Amino acid sequence: MSAAGNVRYEIQGGVGVITLSRPERLNALDRVTMRALAAAAIDASTNPDVRAVLLTGDGRAFCAGGDVKAMATGGMFEEGESPLVGGMNGAAELHRAVGELYRMPKPVIAAVNGPALGAGVGLALSADVVWAAESATFGLAYMGIGLSPDGGTTFFVPRIVGARRAAELFLTNRKLTSAEALQLGFCSKVLPDAELLPAATALAQQLAQGPTRAYAELKTLLRGSLQNGFETQTEDERYGVARSVQTDDFFEGIMAFAERRAPQFKGS
């Protein structure tokens, strides 16, 4: 296990577990935490020992978004940075972390164990599977402090709820309960608080035993489907098939099917 910049990162049975660990600040993101989160995501993306990723938070929150107290005291700016430069640099570091998670070629499960606010919503929605605790809440808190949204929220939220509902959620700062988040599609499952992490861990471990190269192809296709027309998308599918049929996992999958046994995927 490694711990740096308020982020714990460990590999357990093929699962890269990334935990935001700043519970006294509800896992709010400062510049150090953003960098550590990006570094953990990069390792998980490139490390062959990691075949699935689990993202969660320490304590009673998932992530309270950017550290507003640090913003108020200048703590989000580094030495010599003006507010303009510091704001731009901080957003770039946040977006690197969110982007590494979103572009991860392996399955990412977010276990939202408590409030996810502002950029915390972006972090959660960068995952492929989002499960939430009953006590979890989701809120796009930007307008409450007069800040333009970041963290990929204006990318993810309209794609999930539609443009008009997204505008309402941003403009009103309305906080969603876990039940409302489930209804709107922010998450796909709500579990009792005590059951969330064990269940999400079990899912991550299950996915870590799967055909990781096929997962990567799937994720690329799903991301492209949001922008592509039918012809482009189906051509991308054709090339994905061409790459997949050359893998050991595909051969193992069809042989296991023919032999009526469970496949033993190796990620190759």
Secondary structure, 3 states (H helix, E strand, C coil): CEEECCEEEEEECCEEEEEECCHHHCCCECHHHHHHHHHHHHHHHHCCCCCEEEEEECCCCCECCECHHHHHHCCCCCCCCCHHHHHHHHHHHHHHHHHHHHCCCCCEEEEECCCEECHHHHHHHCCCEEEEECCCEEECHHHHHCCCCCCCHHHHHHHHHCHHHHHHHHHHCCEEEHHHHHHHCCCCEEECHHHHHHHHHHHHHHHHCCCHHHHHHHHHHHHHHCCCCHHHHHHHHHHHHHHHCCCHHHHHHHHHHHCCCCCCCCCC
